[in-house]
Amino acid sequence: MASSTSPNTWVKPTIPSSTPKGASAKIRKPDYISCSLQAPSLIRIPKQSTRTSTPTYNQPSTTSISINPTTKFPKEKSQSSSFSDNRPAAPEWNFFQKAAAIALDAAESALVSHERRHQLPKTADPRVQIAGNFAPVPETPVQHFLPVAGKIPKCIDGVYVRNGANPHYEPVAGHHFFDGDGMVHAVQFRDGAVSYASRFTETNRLVQERALGRPVFPKAIGELHGHSGIARLLLFYARGALGLVDPTHGMGVANAGLVYFNNRLLAMSEDDLPYHVRVTCNGDLKTVGRYDFEGQHRSTMIAHPKLDPVSGELFALSYDVITKPYLKYFKFSPNGKKSPDVEIPLPQPTMIHDFAITENFVVVPDQQVVFKLPEMIRGGSPVIYDKEKVSRFGVLDKNAPDASGIRWVEAPDCFCFHLWNAWEEPETDEVVVIGSCMTPPDSIFNECDESLKSVLSEIRLNLRTGKSTRRPIISAESEQVNLEAGMVNRHRLGRKTRFAYLALAEPWPKVSGFAKVDLFTGEVTKFIYGDQRYGGEPLFLPRDPCSEDEDDGYILAFVHDEKEWRSELQIVNAMDMKLEASIELPSRVPYGFHGTFISSKDLEKQA
C-alpha cells in the first residue's frame, strides 16, 4: 500500500502572509463536502498538483476464508509499512465451516447487490463521507528531520498524537466517516528535531479482517440502518456462531479519543475498551493491545474520559444500547485502581459521547439523541432524535457510591455533542457547563435538509431550584459561527476558565481555522488557515503549567492545503494568535478527531 508520492520529495513550507489575529474571512453557510468522483474508482482525489495521490486500500480477498473456533487469530507486527506485504496467514477451517462460509458470502453478495440499487443518504455514502482529504492513507513509517519553517518553542518537547478514522478496506456498501479504522498520527519533538509517523491501531476487528482479507465486521453507522442493517447483523452473528469470526474480544475501531493515563497512551472509541498504543524510542507507534486496566474493567468506555489535573484521577462513563443498566460511571485512581461501577438509571439508551467534571462533581448529559433498535424494522436508523424527550443534566458527586444522590436538571432542546468544561459557582449554587449546542441534534447521523449549527453556549444548572438557563457566548447573531472540536487549558479542567480554543467548522464539515473565545466577554479572535487550507481540532499546550496566564501557551493543529495537496503541522502562539512555526509532513494527514500531547518526561515512564 505505497503512496505514489515520494516521502523524500519536499516543498518548502510557507507561512501565511495574512495576519491571523482578528482576521476576518467570508464563511459560507454549512454544506456537505463536495466530491469529485470518476468511475470506476469509488474514491478519487482531485489532481491539483504533483503531490496529489489517490488513496489506496487493501483489496478484499476473492477467496472465502473462515476461522476455526479453536484457532487463535495471529498477532501481527505493527511496524510494517505495507499491510499487503504482511497479512497474517489464514487460519485453517473444517469442511462444515468452509461450506457455511461460502453460503454466507453468497448471501452477503446478494445483499450488497440489492443495496447498490438504492441511493444512499449522504450520511452513509462513502463518496461523500470519505472524499477529498477525508479519504484514507496508508501507514507512514517514522520519518526524521522534517523541514521546519520558523522556530519551534523550547517548551514543545515530546510527542503530539492525534486520532482519526482511516478505513483499511474500501467500503463495499454504506460508510460513515466515524466508521473508519483508527489511525494515530504522531509528531515527535526531540532535541530540536521533528519526526512523523502514522500507524493503524491494531484492534481485534482490524486484525481479524486482515486475516480474512476482507471487511466482515458491521459498520455501526454506515451499514446498520433499515432491513439491510438487520440482515448484516444476522450475517455477522451467524459467522460468529459458526466460529468464522470472533467478536468476544471487541468490535471497536479505537478511532476517536486519545488520553495519556498511568503511563499509557490509550486510543478509544465508545464501542469498546481502549487500546494501549506505545510510542517507541525512535518516534514510531506500536499497538500493545486491548487494555482492560489489568482485568478491572470489562465493558465499553466512552472516548472522552476526563483527567483531573489536580487529583490525577481519570473519570469515565460506559453506555449500553441493548441491556440495562444503560449507563455506568466509574473512576480510576492515579495509579490505575478502578472504583466500583455506579449504575445511573436511564429509561432508555442514550448516546453520550462526552461529559464534564468539576472540582467535586461529574456532569452527565441525558439528551434527545437516543438508540431505538426497532426503528431498523421500520426501515430507519437506530440512532434517532426523540422530540418528545426533554434533555437534562445529571450532577453526581465524584465519590458517590451509588446514583441515589444524583440531581437532574432539565435543559430543554439542548444537545451538546461535546462539553468543553464545567465548574462550580458556590455563591449561586450553580454548576456552569460550557458546550456547543448542535441543531439538528441528529444531523451527524441522519440526513436532513436543515443546515447544521453548533452554537457555543453557557448552560447554568441551579442545584437549589432545579432549573437551568442557557445563553450563547457569542451574543451577536451576525457573529455566530460553528464552533465544534477543541478544548480549554487542560491544566484547569473542571475549574473556572476564561478561554476556549475551538475549531471553526465552516464550511461544514471542513475546518477553515480556529477561534480563541473569551468565555466571559464573548470576544472571538480567529486564526484562518488561508485559501483552500483546512484543519481539525486545535490542541492547546501550555508553555508552563504553573503560569499565571491561562493562555500562556501554543496551539498545535494539522493543516492540509487542498491546492498544493500537502499537509503540515502549525504551531500558533495562543496569546497573540500569530504563527510561530510550521512543519512540513512527509505524507497527507486526513481530517480527523481528537489528540493529546505527551511530554518527553512522561514518554520515558511509559509502561
Protein Blocks (a to p, Z undefined) as FASTA:
>chain_A
ZZfbdfkbccdddddfbdfehpacddddddddddddddfbfbdcddfbfkbccddddddd
fbdcdddfkbccddddfkbfbfklmcccdddddfklmmmmmmmmmmmmmmmmmmmmpccd
fklcfklmmgcjlbccddddddehiacedjddfklgcdddddddddfbdcfbdcdfklpc
cdddddddeehiacddddddddfklmmmmmnopafbdcfklmmgcjklmmmmmmmmmmmm
nopacfknojaeolmbccdeehiacdddfkbccddddddfkopacdfbdcehhoiafbdc
dfbdcddfklopacdddddfkbccfbdcddddfkopacdddddddfbdcddfbdcddfkb
ccddddfbdcdfklmmnopafbdcdfkbccddddddfklcbfklpccdddehiacfbafb
dcddfknopacddddddddfklmmpccfbdcddddddddddfknopacdddfblblklgc
cdfbdcddfklgoiacfbdcddddbddfbdfbdcdddfknopacdddfbghiacdddddd
dfblkbmblklccdddddddfklopaddddddfklopafbdcddfbdcdddfddddddfk
lmmmpZZ
